[in-house]
Every structure is written in structure tokens, then in C-alpha cells.
Amino acid sequence: MSSIASLLSVFVLLGGLMATAWFLRRYRDRLNRHFTQGPMTMRGMLHLGDGARVYLIDVEGVSLVCGVGRNGIGAIQAIGKTKPEEFHL
């Protein structure tokens, strides 16, 4: 009887872990927006292929276009203070 209760406990624990992982994966973006409200925000991302991406990042009102690739990260262009809806990727 004890082994059945132990197995049931393990299955309940694994089910809870799987449900938590599913919840966090599904609502990851909403949770990130809620908990990361600082001076830096990512406004957009564009995949260029072969592991390369271009990001548009706001840092205290200044927009930065950054390139990320296999060789590292680099700032491509700094754009002065912009209005929030002025520039889109």
C-alpha cells in the first residue's frame, strides 16, 4: 500500500512540474513585461538567418539598433530620442 501512495505522490509532483513548465512557457512574455519594467526595453527583433538577428532596443528614450551574430553583439545605429510609435521593425 505504501508503494502505491509513493508512486501516486511522484506522479502528482511530476504533473505539477509539467503544468508549471507549460504555464511559464505559455505566459512567459506577459510575465517578463510585468516584472521587467526598467529603463531598457526591447521593441522588436528580426531574424536574418544563419543565427544572426537585429534588435531594436530603447534605453531611456534613445533607440539602438543592435546586431547579434555568432561573432558577438554590436551596435549598428543609435537613433535619438523618439516617440514610442515612430519607429517599427
VMD Tcl script that draws the C-alpha trace (Angstrom):
set ca {
  {0.00 0.00 0.00}
  {2.89 2.32 0.82}
  {4.45 1.87 -2.63}
  {1.17 2.82 -4.34}
  {0.99 6.02 -2.30}
  {4.62 6.79 -3.14}
  {4.00 6.28 -6.85}
  {0.90 8.45 -6.70}
  {2.90 11.18 -4.95}
  {5.60 11.04 -7.64}
  {3.01 11.28 -10.43}
  {1.28 14.23 -8.74}
  {4.63 16.00 -8.31}
  {5.66 15.38 -11.93}
  {2.24 16.53 -13.15}
  {2.57 19.73 -11.13}
  {6.04 20.38 -12.54}
  {4.80 19.79 -16.09}
  {1.82 22.11 -15.55}
  {4.12 24.81 -14.15}
  {6.51 24.47 -17.11}
  {3.61 24.70 -19.57}
  {2.21 27.78 -17.79}
  {5.58 29.57 -17.74}
  {6.26 28.79 -21.39}
  {2.80 29.94 -22.47}
  {2.73 33.19 -20.45}
  {6.48 33.97 -20.50}
  {6.17 37.21 -22.47}
  {3.41 38.61 -20.26}
  {5.33 37.75 -17.11}
  {8.52 39.31 -18.48}
  {6.73 42.55 -19.32}
  {5.21 42.68 -15.86}
  {8.43 42.06 -13.92}
  {10.96 43.86 -16.14}
  {9.79 47.44 -16.26}
  {13.08 49.29 -16.28}
  {14.83 51.89 -18.41}
  {15.63 49.36 -21.16}
  {13.00 47.66 -23.35}
  {13.23 45.52 -26.49}
  {10.88 46.92 -29.10}
  {11.45 44.43 -31.91}
  {13.56 41.64 -33.36}
  {14.20 40.43 -36.89}
  {15.80 37.08 -37.82}
  {18.31 37.41 -40.65}
  {19.19 33.72 -40.95}
  {22.28 31.70 -40.01}
  {21.92 32.66 -36.35}
  {22.02 36.42 -37.00}
  {19.38 38.78 -35.63}
  {18.74 42.53 -35.48}
  {17.20 44.05 -32.34}
  {15.61 47.44 -31.75}
  {16.16 48.44 -28.11}
  {15.01 51.54 -26.22}
  {17.30 52.81 -23.47}
  {15.80 55.82 -21.68}
  {14.24 57.18 -24.86}
  {17.22 56.52 -27.16}
  {16.68 53.75 -29.70}
  {19.56 51.42 -30.54}
  {19.70 49.03 -33.48}
  {21.94 46.11 -32.47}
  {23.20 43.18 -34.48}
  {23.64 39.79 -32.82}
  {25.52 37.01 -34.57}
  {27.88 34.15 -34.00}
  {30.82 36.52 -33.58}
  {29.20 38.68 -30.91}
  {26.98 41.71 -30.39}
  {27.45 45.13 -31.92}
  {25.58 48.43 -32.03}
  {24.73 49.28 -35.62}
  {22.94 52.61 -35.20}
  {21.90 54.91 -32.36}
  {18.72 56.86 -33.04}
  {17.98 59.95 -30.92}
  {15.01 60.31 -28.64}
  {11.90 59.10 -30.45}
  {8.22 58.87 -29.84}
  {7.05 55.35 -28.90}
  {5.08 54.74 -32.14}
  {7.55 56.42 -34.51}
  {9.82 53.51 -35.44}
  {8.88 49.86 -36.08}
  {10.83 46.81 -37.23}
}
mol new
graphics top color blue
foreach p $ca { graphics top sphere $p radius 0.5 }
foreach p [lrange $ca 0 end-1] q [lrange $ca 1 end] { graphics top cylinder $p $q radius 0.2 }
display resetview
